[in-house]
Amino acid sequence: MKPFRPFVLILMFIVIVATAAVPAPIAAKSVHLTYSIFFPPTHGQCLAGMEWAKEIERLTDGKVKITVFPSGTLTKANQCYDGVVKGISDIGMSCFAYTRGRFPAMEALDLPMGYPNGLVATRAANAFYETFSPKELDGVKVLYLHAHGPGLLHTQKPVATLGDLQRMKIRSTGLSAKVVEALGAVPVAMPQGDTYESLQKGVVEGTFGPIEVLKGWRQAEVVKYTTDCNVVGYTTAMFVVMNKNKWDSLPPEIQKVFEATSHKWIDVHGRRWDQGDEEARNYATSLGNEILNLSKEESDRWKEKVRPIIDAYISGATARALDGKGYVDMLTGAIDVKK
């Protein structure tokens, strides 16, 4: 029998150590994200956001899991953007207008530009961001934007002319309050949740908002007329953004799924806004409410009355070294092309 040589022991030791040093295959780690949405869970826009989250999960074969917190349960509507920046939520959906003054460039989207519907407003909002990429949003990853259909006038007595509207008390907030004032009425600030009772008790005589509030907030029960003044229709632009560090940590293939799905969901939200408007219009007329259309001459008068709001925005933006005129010109073109 041959003696057991030392080099054999050394060779066996090397093989054992080398084998131990090779890591076992690592299973792909799943990514768990939180998503704060200010809409209630039954609202069409919250449902669209939930569908987007499910589509991301499906397209990543479950590698990405997104937990949705509706109704502002994780961060309130006016805290949603900061919540994303600070990492309280990974993703957030809310309105730029809830922190007015923080997004001076994006405020151009909410001007009374004459948006005809939610799809046009939503596409214009995304085209605006792609064109100008305002630095005020550099702190997050913008996934996509969306915006409701034109804010219209809903009243208890018919309004077909500016004369009919004078001194009427109209519920409005933020930019819509400026529109109401420019048209000669008296703006009364209050949240949507208080509007039904205020109309019912006569505290206000009407409200400004997208027609979907007539069903979504049951306001068709306490008004009788809607003036289709979409020639001065404003919108409210909304964001869907992700925490920057969280975005940077995602693998490139996952980022591509987010970007492709988000691009597709632009029209999903725009059409969902229009669906809500159409359902509300049908609901209101089923109760006997009347939709009033402005004449061409009257439309021109309303547009002339709100133009100072747009001019004031341009002046204010220019004073802040922003291209206010360029913003307005771009949106005017986008709306005209898409009408």
C-alpha angles and dihedrals in degrees: 000000000000118000117257104252122221094231089063090059090049091050092050091050092052092050093050094049093046092050092049091050093060107092120227115249109283117225114234108266117237120233117228116200135179122220122198116202122179095205118092115257095256095052115109093236093052089049090051090051091050090049089052090053091050091049091053089051092049096048092049092049090243095307088122119054118188122193112201122212108194129188093040091286093143099034127001119246094259092045098046098096094048088045089060093045091051094043097246084130126013094218131022141188122197143115127288088217093066088075097037114188094030094084105040095164095046090050087076088074092064096054118118092262097149101259108191097202145344096268092056091044092049095048091046091051093054093043088052092054093045091050100047106018092201114221090226087079097047091104093071141036107255108217097178144314134229136186137196127246122270119309106242136187118259116187146167093233127040118274114191099145139033088252090061090054101050115127093352113147107241126184108234140143137202113340094001088060088060090050092050092049093047090053091054101256129117115256116220115192119221139133120260091252091065097043099085094056093041091054091045093052095041095246086132130018098212147350138230118225145106112301091246089079088072089072104018091054096023091238091143085078092064102037129057105195140045119197108210096218096156090144085080093030112150124194137204113235117216132196137217106197139165132215107266097226092047090051092049090051094058119099114252093249090055092048089054090055091051093049096046093046093045091052089052092048093059090081092037089063095040092053091044089056090051091047089054091049092050093048090050092048090053091046093051094049090047087062090052097260118150129228111214122202123207119235118243091255092048092047089056090052092052091048091051091051095054096041092091088063090058093044091050090052091052091050093047093047092048090052087057091052092255126134096247095162092047090051093051094044091050093050092046090054094045092051094046092049095048099043 
